Amino acid sequence: MDVTFELEGEVGKRAAHRERVRGLVARLDGEADGFVVHDVSASGLALVDPEARIAVGRDCRLALGIGPRELIDGLPARVVRRAEGGLTGLAFGELSLRQEAWLDKLVLEIQKRRIDLRKSRQDAENPEDKKTHRVDEKT
């Protein structure tokens, strides 16, 4: 059975869910400086590249890190588009199982943290929602 669906307000097609990771930087082979990662998914990422230093169509390998700590390296990627605001989109190529698992885990962990944060904010805003009064309870 082939099932497709579309979310209301959904614009464009994404291959995978994207998340922002504060402090994540990408270093491309052949580039001295790193690029701030705007968002990342299991299928690609967007870099902040306001000077358009990275050409569309370029194949490269990149490393992802936070601060001086490198988290993963050797990710094959191709620059697929330039967008407004100085964003450059890269699609990952053939990933090893380790690389694929690492990216999946990164995105899922960020999603879980975002959901937990949203829930804790909602709980803090609605303390009355925590109280329950059941009429069917026997005293």
C-alpha positions in Angstrom: 0.0 0.0 0.0 1.4 3.4 -1.0 0.4 6.1 1.4 1.3 9.8 1.2 0.2 12.7 3.2 0.8 16.4 3.4 0.7 18.6 6.5 -1.2 21.8 6.5 1.1 24.7 5.9 3.9 22.5 4.6 6.0 24.2 2.0 8.5 22.4 -0.2 9.7 18.9 0.2 12.3 17.7 2.7 14.0 14.4 2.7 14.3 14.4 6.5 13.4 16.4 9.5 15.9 19.2 10.2 17.0 20.5 13.6 19.1 23.4 14.8 22.0 22.6 17.0 23.5 25.6 18.8 27.2 25.9 18.3 27.5 23.3 15.5 30.2 24.1 13.0 31.1 22.4 9.7 34.6 22.3 8.3 34.9 21.5 4.6 38.0 19.9 3.2 40.1 22.6 1.6 38.5 25.4 3.7 40.5 27.0 6.5 37.6 28.4 8.4 34.5 26.6 9.6 30.9 27.5 8.8 28.1 27.8 11.3 25.5 25.1 10.7 22.0 26.6 10.4 20.3 23.3 10.6 21.0 19.6 10.1 19.2 16.4 9.2 20.1 12.8 8.4 20.1 13.8 4.7 21.9 17.1 4.6 22.5 20.5 6.2 22.4 24.2 5.6 25.5 26.4 6.3 25.7 30.1 6.9 27.8 31.3 4.0 27.0 35.0 3.4 30.0 35.6 1.1 29.0 32.7 -1.1 32.4 31.1 -0.8 31.1 27.6 -1.5 30.1 26.9 -5.1 27.0 25.0 -6.0 27.9 21.6 -7.5 31.0 21.2 -5.3 31.6 17.7 -3.9 33.4 17.7 -0.6 33.9 15.9 2.7 33.1 17.7 5.9 33.6 17.4 9.7 31.1 18.5 12.3 32.1 19.9 15.7 31.2 22.1 18.5 33.9 24.5 19.6 37.3 22.8 19.3 35.8 19.3 19.7 35.3 17.4 16.4 32.2 15.1 16.6 32.3 13.3 13.3 34.4 13.6 10.1 34.6 12.4 6.6 30.9 13.1 5.7 30.6 13.1 1.9 28.4 16.0 0.7 27.5 17.9 -2.4 26.5 21.6 -2.4 23.0 21.6 -4.0 21.7 25.1 -3.5 22.1 28.7 -2.4 19.2 30.4 -0.6 18.4 33.8 0.6 20.1 35.0 3.8 23.4 33.5 2.9 22.4 29.9 3.4 24.0 27.1 1.4 22.4 23.7 1.3 24.4 20.5 1.2 23.1 17.0 0.6 25.0 14.1 2.1 26.3 11.4 -0.2 26.7 7.7 0.6 27.2 7.6 4.4 28.8 4.8 6.4 26.5 3.0 8.9 28.4 4.8 11.7 27.9 8.2 10.1 24.2 7.5 9.4 23.6 6.3 12.9 25.4 9.3 14.4 23.4 11.8 12.4 20.1 10.0 13.2 21.0 10.1 16.9 21.9 13.7 16.8 18.6 14.8 15.2 16.5 12.6 17.5 18.3 13.8 20.6 17.6 17.4 19.7 14.0 16.6 18.9 13.6 14.9 22.3 15.1 17.9 24.1 12.9 20.3 22.2 9.8 18.3 23.1 10.8 18.1 26.8 11.5 21.8 26.9 8.1 22.6 25.3 6.3 20.3 27.8 8.1 21.9 30.8 7.2 25.4 29.5 3.5 24.4 29.0 3.4 22.8 32.5 4.9 26.0 34.0 2.3 28.2 32.2 -0.7 26.0 33.2 -0.3 24.9 36.8 -4.1 24.4 37.0 -4.0 21.7 34.4 -2.1 19.5 36.8 -5.0 19.4 39.3 -7.6 16.7 38.7 -11.0 16.4 40.3 -12.7 13.2 39.6 -16.4 12.9 40.4 -16.3 9.1 40.2 -13.8 8.8 43.1 -15.2 7.3 46.3 -14.1 8.9 49.6 
